[in-house]
Amino acid sequence: MRLLDLVVRLEWLAIFAAAVAFYAFTGGSWVFFLLLFLAPDLSMIGYLAGPRAGALAYNMFHTVVGPLCLIGLGSVFGHALLFQLGAIWMAHIGFDRVLGYGLKAATSFHETHMGRIGRKQLNP
């Protein structure tokens, strides 16, 4: 792994840790956290309609815009549930990025903005 890739993954690890800490600060249920932590991955169902639709669905739920909006709205309006949902969602995205899962290209599930995921193919 290149140093730059390591630094980027460490940044995402910090975001993951901060999101978990923010959630803990709200006193939310850890069962609730665990039940919703993988919910954004339900967007992979979009791949049943093909790689282009799948990438669009997946990417909609794996960008930080949505969770940041929820965290912001929850903070401004004092709505703990919105804040908690945003923190869980952000933690999920951070965890994915630490593992190397990025936004998907329309060509293949395995092509991401962070590089190719999965086993490397051997050249015969």
N, C-alpha and C positions, 0 to 999 in steps of 0.2 A: 504494500500500500504506500502510495506517495505521501510525503509529508503534508502537502496541501489537502489531500483527501482526509488524512487523519485530523487535521485542524478543523475541517468542516464537520466531521463527525463529532468531534469534541464540543463544538458549538451546539450541535443538535442535542448532545447529551446534557448540556447545561440547560437548554430549553425544556427538555423532558423533565429534568430534576426540578426546575422552577415551576413548571405546570403542576407537578405532583405536590410540591410544597404549597403552592397557592390553593390547591384543592384541600389539602390537609388543614390549612389555615381557616377554611370555611366550616370545618367540622362535619363535612359531608360523610355519608356512609361509604365505607370501603367496598361493601357488596355492590352498591350502586356504581361505584367507580369501575370495578372489575366487570360488571355486566355490560357496561357501555364502552369499555376501552377498545374492544375490537369492532364496534358497530360501524365505523367508517369503512371497514373492509367489505361490508355487505355490498358496497358499490361495485365490487368485482362481478356481480351478477350481470352488469352491463356487457361484459365480454360475451355473453350468450348471443348478443346481437352483432357480434363482430369486433375486431380490434379497434376500429375507429370509435364506435359507440362506447366500447368498454373503457378506452383511454379517457374519453370525455367524462364519463360517469365517475371513474376512479379519481381523476384529477380534480373534479369539483369538490370531492370530499377529502382531498389530501393537499390542499393549499391552506396557508395560514390565515387567509382573509376571513373565512367563516368563524373560526374559533376566536380570532382577535375581536371581531364584531360582537360576539356573544360576551366575551370577557369585558369589553368596553361598556356595552349596554348594561350588563349586570353590575358593573362598578358605578356607573352614573346613576342608575335608578335604584340601587341598593337591592337588586333582585338576585339572591344567592343562587337560585337554580340556574339562571342564565350563566352566571359566573362559573358555576361548577361544570355545566355542560361544555363551556368553552375550554376550561382547564383540562377536562378529560380528553376532548378532541385534540387539543394542542399536545397533550402528553402522547397521544397515539401517533401523531405526525412526527414528533420528535423521536420517538422510539423507532418508527419506520426508517427515518433518515439515519439514525445511528447504525442500523442494520444494513444500510446501503440501498434501501428502497426509495426511489425518487418518483417524480411525476412521470407518467407513462407517455411514450411516443405512440402515435396512431398506428404505427407499423407493427408493433409487437409488444406484448406484456413485458417481455424481458429487456426492452430498450427503455432506459430512463434518463432523466437529465443528470443523474449521478454516474452513468455508465451502464454497462450490461450487467444484469443479475442472472444468477444461475450458474450451472457448470459451464466451463469453457469447452467449446467444441474442438476436438482434435482434428488436425488436417491430415487426411490419409496420404 
